[in-house]
Amino acid sequence: MRKKYRSKAEVIEDIRFLERSLSRLTESFRLEKDEALAADDMSLLRLREREKNHYGPEVRRLLSDLRGLRHRLKTVQGLSSAIFDNLNRLESNMKDAGAKFTGTVNRLCRYGLQGDSQCTE
């Protein structure tokens, strides 16, 4: 992410970077989830650890980058309200993705490992 923006094009480029990063993260989670469902219960435990150690922190990093971008936009002239609407939508999508990662893993562990407390710690 840039420290200072000089043009609207640079802002749009960084917004697109964040969108692509979120898209890749969501797709990666979907693939890992599908693999875990096709395998054994230990795969669900590994998915839970990946969510705690990779997906959750990565979503928080993306949210932090987005908030930093929004803060730095004060120095750029001529930005339309559509850019700020796009940032709000992207922030909402990031929060939804984080909740989906956690909720999906917890739900899968609850139903995949009946009576096993390791997955829901």
Steps between C-alpha positions, in 0.01 A plus 500: 500500500618849421590746769373800305264521205557738215213407273162335482650219289736401783206484741299282263800273444539441875125437544515241223803341668301463824203356308723243328667409829163438664383299200812279509467450875134401467577258218789348695272446799234341282752256354641406841149457638403268214816294555431476873144385439620227266759375749495392864430680829866596539462710186228699673734563791771615258248729329410648838867570571542656154201724566644614833857544375459606137153600382393702804824700527508555123148647499597726790811613308290578193256699714790691651637577153158618385460729800847641442412562136181680603699717741757594235228598252464833677799624300358413156291757318213422265383166638138414436260361757496177295854425620395538862191287435729236349722513809197457727380203294846344504528544877163332544610212275819458704307486825256251349788282378658496846171401659444236232844346556446472875136395481557239232784336689305497827193355330699232320682404819177488698332266253808317378641409839200418715607505864861595427592816690834547320339671205290752692762627746 
